[in-house]
Amino acid sequence: MGHQVIIFDISVVRGLWETRIKKIKDIQKKEKERLAKSSLEKIKQEWDFALECRKKGIPQAAYLKNGFVDIAAKLLDKIEENSQLRKKNAFTDELDRERSKFIFQLSGEHWTELPDSLKEQTHLKEWHIHNTQIQTIPTYIALFQELKVLELSNNQITHLPVEIGCLKLLKELNVSFNNLKSIPPELGNCENLEKLDLAGNLELTELPFELSNLKQVTFVDVSANKFPTIPICVLRMSSLHWLDISSNKLTDLPQDIDRLDELQTLLLQKNKLTYLPRALINMPKLSLLVVSGDDLVELPTDVCESTSGLKFISLKDSPLEKILYQDIEDTVESERDREQFEKEFIKTYIADIKERGICTKLSVNLSLFF
């Protein structure tokens, strides 16, 4: 007896199911359209919105409008945005906390020396020590091989240890307004240094030639010292963008100053310059030059009429300065305070000039009442 084989056309069954599915979709579409027009659906949306707001702790007054729920208020979107903002702030706070583990901060005149516990924290990347009575930096600073920022402004430091040359990763050194009379040649070993601030030490007269190795330095401030000229090592800092050598003893500028071909800002006010060299015109990126105009007897016309975008500012020193300070005891402290005040003034003035950016050439006579 043989097997019976039933043969049928499956396309008939498929067509039947496709017809039924189409009818169901049409019914669902019509029901959806009906609900969209129904007031019951709107009430449900408002109710769901109100429940969601209550879960998130939003007061009724925030989502009611004329006594009715205003689902267009988009409060939930705002809550979500605020949530994201809180997460971002939390992440930032966590980064700050993590960063603070690598930063040492100390201030206050009651400090006369660094705490002993510091020598155990050789993982630190930044020191910020200011407004203390500390006079010396310990030799164990050589152990801080991760140090990148050494900010030691407004202390009583008399010298820097030669071990500072061991800080190969150091990028910023600020020892402004201390009592330094010399800089160790070993600082020239910090070849990654980018910022050097020696302002307001009042007695610095020269810098060691070894600092010529600092090819990454873009910022140098040696203002308020006793430099008779721009140090040779500074002229060899090929990446220099900013040089402040104001309030020194300069009577002239070196003729090869144009070797600083990356220099953008040169501050020379409160010196005894009688002339400016024409070499300044050969500095293609120089955009701001500030001098004191009282002693200048020779000024290259090309400097004032430069078409390179140079802003030339000639400040007239105030004759009242001696009168204002003739009764003040000539102490280091009072002189520092005056220099700091003057620096803040000129920084603010320069920032204003740059912000306005109205003129490409500027010659101004100002009386500075310090």
Buried (B, 14 or more C-beta within 10 A) or exposed (E): EEEEEEEEEEEEEEEEEEEEEEEEEEEEEEEEEEEEEEEEEBEEEBEEBBEBBEEEEBEEEEBBEEEEBBBEBEBBEEBEEEEEEEEEEEEEEEEEEEEEEBEBEBEEEEBEEBEEEBEEBBEBBBBBBBBBEBBBBBEBBBBBEBBBBBBBBBBBBBBBBBBBBBBEBBBBBBBBBBBBBBBBBBBBBBEBBBBBBBBBBBEBEBBBEBBBBBEBBBBBBBBBBBBBBBBBBBBBBBBBBBBBBBBBEBEBBBEEBBBBEBBBBBBBBBBEBEBBBBBBBBBEBBBBBBBBBBEEEEBBEBBBEBEEEBBBBBBBBBEEBEEEBEEEEEEBEEBBBBBBEBBEEBEEBBEEBEEEEEEEBBEBEBEBEE
